[in-house]
Amino acid sequence: MKALVNKRRVFGVGLNDADYPIKPRAPGSVWCPYYIVWASMLRRAYSKVLHKKQPRYIGCTVCPEWLTFSKFKNWMLLQDWQGKQLDKDILLDGNMHYSPENCVFVSGAVNKFLTDRASDRGLHPIGVVENQYGRFIAKCGKVYLGVFLTTEAAHNAWGIEKLKQARSIAASQLDARIASALIRRFVKYETDNQLA
């Protein structure tokens, strides 16, 4: 077996045990795509520099198995990953732990669909903006949903539309776990609407 190319710990925790160069050495060559995903995952979990810029990643962890590059790569080789992003919390909302049980690869569109941008929202729930008359406008993406008397009603309208969109996106997913997770994330709005 060839000597390890880089024995230094990546972000202080990861072991790059690749027996080939992961960095491009000649013009026109590219980084190892498995290494890029692995190192990016470690960065989100363990980079203090990143945590200062994006504190939502503070508290993220990586399972012991995936701290070794080759073990993560072996898992990734079995996934539908090309053109997709590693996601840790679609299957389990709020999950902060990267592991084979919790992670899947999703399209950029699915990842964007689930982004809530909590830090950019302000005082009101997602999908709700207060107008100059003290009423609440509900929007879901570019879809205008109306003006409501309360933030709760406006947010619920957002949730119903989000569930409609989630069902549409879920229908195009090849991975049943992702399809189910998309609907599960927003189905509570349908229940809330029936109780109102």
Stockholm file with secondary structure:
# STOCKHOLM 1.0

chainA/1-196         MKALVNKRRVFGVGLNDADYPIKPRAPGSVWCPYYIVWASMLRRAYSKVLHKKQPRYIGCTVCPEWLTFSKFKNWMLLQDWQGKQLDKDILLDGNMHYSPENCVFVSGAVNKFLTDRASDRGLHPIGVVENQYGRFIAKCGKVYLGVFLTTEAAHNAWGIEKLKQARSIAASQLDARIASALIRRFVKYETDNQLA
#=GR chainA/1-196 SS CCCCSCCSEETTTEECCCSSCCSCCSTTCCCCHHHHHHHHHHHHHHCHHHHHHCGGGTTCEECGGGGBHHHHHHHHHTSCCTTCEEESSSSSTTCCEECTTTCEEECHHHHHHHCCCHHHHCSSCTTEEECTTSCEEEEETTEEEEEESSHHHHHHHHHHHHHHHHHHHHTTCSSHHHHHHHHHHHHHHHHHHHHC
#=GC SS_cons         CCCCSCCSEETTTEECCCSSCCSCCSTTCCCCHHHHHHHHHHHHHHCHHHHHHCGGGTTCEECGGGGBHHHHHHHHHTSCCTTCEEESSSSSTTCCEECTTTCEEECHHHHHHHCCCHHHHCSSCTTEEECTTSCEEEEETTEEEEEESSHHHHHHHHHHHHHHHHHHHHTTCSSHHHHHHHHHHHHHHHHHHHHC
//
